[in-house]
Amino acid sequence: MSRPPLSPAEINELIAGLNRLARNLWWTWNQDSQELFQELSPRGWQNLYHNAVAVLQEVSEYELRVRLQDQDFARRVREVLQAFNTYLNAENTWGKEHAPALLAHPVAYFTAEFGFHETLPIAAGGLGILSGDHAKSASDLGLGFVGVSLFYREGYFQQAINQENWQTEYYRILNPKLLPVEPVLDGKGAPLVCAVDVALGQVYFQAWRANVGRCPVYLLDSNRPENEQHYRDLTLRVYGGDSTTRIMQEILLGMGGVRFLRALGIRPSIFHMNEGHTAFLTLELVREKLAEGKSFQEALDATRSQCVFTTHTPVEAGHDRFTPDLINYALNKAPAELKLSFHDFMALGRVNPANESEAFCMTVLGLKASRAANAVSELHGQVSRKMWHHLYPGKPVDEVPIGHITNGVHLLGWMKGPLRRFWKRKLGPQWEANVNSPEFWERMADPDLVSDEELWALRYELRRELVEFARRRLVLQGERVTPADFITFDQLLNVDALTIGFARRFATYKRATLIFQDFNRVAQLVSDRQRPVQFIFAGKAHPRDDEGKRYIQRIIHLSKYSELKGHLVFIENYDVHVARQMISGCDVWLNTPRRPFEASGTSGQKVTCHGGVNLSVLDGWWREGYDGTNGFAIGKDSHPDSFEEQDRRDCESLYKVLREDVVPRFFDRDAQGIPRRWVAMIRRAMVTLAPRFNTWRMVQEYARKYYFAD
Ligand SMILES: *Cc1c(COP(=O)(O)O)cnc(C)c1O
């Protein structure tokens, strides 16, 4: 019996709903929504890089109306829209229960980059991904939260590799109309425009709102006709240009961001500065309070009571510093506005205010103007207290007021399709509700629910997806590939091999090439036909980092011309999409930072729920996560001062662990062909790591320690 066709009004409602859904990034962590958009245009979904807004524009209104006459499709659209509405309007949220005051006066989270999804490539690396995951969990928790960052019209660079295996950079213009963002309008329907003082002039800006579930994120954009071209281009690229561009971007982000929130009538109770780039926001807050008649000291104290600061950089040179000349130029009007002499103004960013040659450090401003500060792992906390103890004269290093909250990841946003289907089959449609809880992962340990055989089958499914993804990408990366070559590419990599992944920014302290230091030993590893091992690498070097580019060149060279050919590949243009393939498909996630420079690291936290295990230096989060049973450690919980010595020791340890522990365990199969001890380790990793190293826990910790008024 066929049902009557949907009425035009019903269809209109579904179309409006789909358009609302596409413009809320919630769909990026909701599998059913993604499947709907993919079904609407499978090719478009792939070519438009999983962009729901662009897919909806690709499909004509007529086609959409026809498709919605498919009763089954219409039913699924209705169900997704219902789930979306339920999410948006949920009454019993953690935030409502624990932080009702923040709903009226939210946390304003400022950051220079937000990494939400591959369609919006405005993040350079881990800092941006962390910001995106923070916002998603703030939404899941129902916390009063708004984000502020910049809309980079050319985003972060795209990586290509030239004939010399050298990284080159190019940029793609982003069209906001085809992205999951919406213009912020004033009462008359025109873009809401604000201005901020920069040098001797003003920079005008508007904003795009990304809806992250329940939370708005405002991305400021200086590409306004009121501005001269060089100011229109201020927000062109993530960390673009020279230090003049940088300081102006940071003025726009910090001071402009506060002004924009005011123009929207938002009165945050807390301003969270994510890294020093955002610290100028404190100057705008001081200025506001001076205008209310407070003295400078009162204004600074009141500002401090509203601000918290997170530092991410254990490398001294990684902290933004601006010369007095540049400050004088870019912030020309600021000292007078704050009723300060230039000397006193500079003092806000100096460790030693009397030192006239000291540069203005954004981290110093952030620390001086906040009521609480934190690092992003326990070890990073120790390093940061030592690094900044001069700022707190008379205090022993241990009492320097910089705590720590270890980073996490937004689990649902990272979980790949097969994994989600696996859990749905096991636990039913409501499985997502508890995905961050220890109880959920405890069930992994229950072989009655999930057998070794099933877990191993899941590993195979995920590993095959990665290998096939890599083969597709390698065809695209190849030069002058003919159809006949496809067969050759399909022989690259081996679905049965122990697959070791390394993907992250090619900052040199991460030592991407450490494993190749003793080439013969790696060659030995991959040449064992009984126990095949293979490596997949990806990552971008900073455009001005030639050393990092040399690392990439070396790896690609090895992948093409050495005995490692076929067992080592480099996937170009690392981004969130490549990351998702790699963290889900790899058996082992390799991380070899030079201690203690990995403040936290988060990519290794994404592998755990997919049944991957970490093989990492005991730095950042892994130093806290590793317990001897849930993965592998390189080296010890200590390090020598000499870099050479550290490289040598870590290299020794790495080969030893691989040869004696990782490889034998992976290939130790029983009569049924199952590597029982390996699967046991996967279970241990899931139970001990997934419920801890996620942003659901992390954001709650921020709320309890730093967001609640004390
Ligand atoms: C998770 C992630 C990072 C951070 O990786 P680390 O290992 O912490 O450096 C960087 N870039 C992308 C695209 C990611 O998904």
The ligand as an SDF file (V2000), in Angstrom:
LIG
                    3D

 15 15  0  0  0  0  0  0  0  0999 V2000
   44.8320   16.1090   15.7570 C   0  0  0  0  0  0  0  0  0  0  0  0
   45.4310   16.9380   14.7110 C   0  0  0  0  0  0  0  0  0  0  0  0
   46.6090   17.6590   14.9480 C   0  0  0  0  0  0  0  0  0  0  0  0
   47.3540   17.5830   16.2550 C   0  0  0  0  0  0  0  0  0  0  0  0
   48.2510   16.5060   16.1880 O   0  0  0  0  0  0  0  0  0  0  0  0
   49.4730   16.3880   17.2040 P   0  0  0  0  0  0  0  0  0  0  0  0
   49.9410   15.0010   17.1050 O   0  0  0  0  0  0  0  0  0  0  0  0
   48.9260   16.7530   18.5250 O   0  0  0  0  0  0  0  0  0  0  0  0
   50.4880   17.3620   16.7480 O   0  0  0  0  0  0  0  0  0  0  0  0
   47.1240   18.4370   13.9250 C   0  0  0  0  0  0  0  0  0  0  0  0
   46.5140   18.5240   12.7330 N   0  0  0  0  0  0  0  0  0  0  0  0
   45.3840   17.8370   12.4650 C   0  0  0  0  0  0  0  0  0  0  0  0
   44.7520   17.9660   11.1230 C   0  0  0  0  0  0  0  0  0  0  0  0
   44.8070   17.0290   13.4420 C   0  0  0  0  0  0  0  0  0  0  0  0
   43.6660   16.3800   13.1720 O   0  0  0  0  0  0  0  0  0  0  0  0
  1  2  1  0
  2  3  1  0
  2 14  2  0
  3  4  1  0
  3 10  2  0
  4  5  1  0
  5  6  1  0
  6  7  2  0
  6  8  1  0
  6  9  1  0
 10 11  1  0
 11 12  2  0
 12 13  1  0
 12 14  1  0
 14 15  1  0
M  END
$$$$
